[in-house]
Every structure is written in structure tokens, then in C-alpha cells.
Amino acid sequence: MRNEREQKFDKMRTSIEERFSNEPDERNEGIGKRENMLAFGAAIAATFLARNALQASWRTTLDRDPPKNPASPEVDWKDALLWGALSGAVVGMARIASRRTSSAAYNHFRS
């Protein structure tokens, strides 16, 4: 019984070590899993901030709320396309910048 529990514990520990090891994975060559997790978290935060900033600037500039669902027939084509282009570009740039910045910071503090 004790041996079986030890084997389960060893399997669990090995699984956790593999999941959170700092070895690069095949999807992001040269980026370890910990670094990738940090970059992912930073990208989520940057996406949230960029989207909120974009919504606030839309309200300030156009004196109305941005479209909640650009695909809705109640939304003007012009507003739908403009919102889609702006939000896609701004959020995409924020995600890339945050991932690169967090990776650079991770490597700086790691060395």
C-alpha cells in the first residue's frame, strides 16, 4: 500500500516537474514553459488594458460607446469595420509587446 502511494506521488511530482520545467517546448522554440506562462499572463493583462483604453478613447472621440457586437445588424458597417480594425490592431500589438517585454525581463532576471 505504501509503495503504491509513493509511486503515485512520484508520478505526480514528475508530471509537475515536466509541466513547469524550464526546458523549451516544441511550440515556442527557445522559450521555456515558465517563461511562456509569464508571457501568457502578461499578454492577458495587456489585452485587458489595451481594450479598456481603446474603449475609453472611442467614447471620448466619438461621444458614444463602441459596438458590443460588431456583427449585429443594429451596428453601422462603418462602426463595425472601424472597431474591428482598431481593436484587432491595438490588442494584437499590445499582446506581442507584452510577451516580448516579459520574456526579456524574465531572461534578464534569470541570468
URFEN-V509880 format. One record per residue. PSI is psi in degrees with one decimal (* if undefined). Layout:
# URFEN-V509880
PSI
PSI
This chain:
# URFEN-V509880
-48.2
-41.0
-38.7
-41.5
-40.4
-38.7
-42.1
-43.6
-44.0
-40.8
-44.1
-44.9
-42.8
-42.5
-43.9
-42.3
-40.8
-41.5
-38.3
17.5
165.4
18.7
139.9
145.7
172.2
-21.0
-36.7
82.1
129.3
-3.0
121.3
167.4
-39.1
-44.6
-39.1
-39.6
-41.9
-44.8
-37.8
-44.9
-41.7
-37.4
-39.4
-45.3
-43.4
-38.0
-45.2
-47.8
-42.9
-42.2
-43.0
-39.9
-40.0
-42.4
-42.2
-41.5
-33.2
-46.4
-42.3
-43.6
-45.2
0.1
34.9
161.7
149.1
158.8
132.1
-36.8
95.1
-20.3
-9.1
140.2
-15.1
-11.7
133.7
145.1
-43.0
-47.1
-40.5
-47.0
-41.3
-45.7
-43.1
-44.6
-47.6
-49.2
-38.4
-45.7
-48.8
-46.3
-40.2
-45.0
-39.5
-41.0
-45.6
-46.2
-41.2
-39.4
-43.6
-41.2
-43.4
-36.9
-41.6
-42.4
-41.8
-48.0
-33.6
-46.6
-23.3
-31.0
*
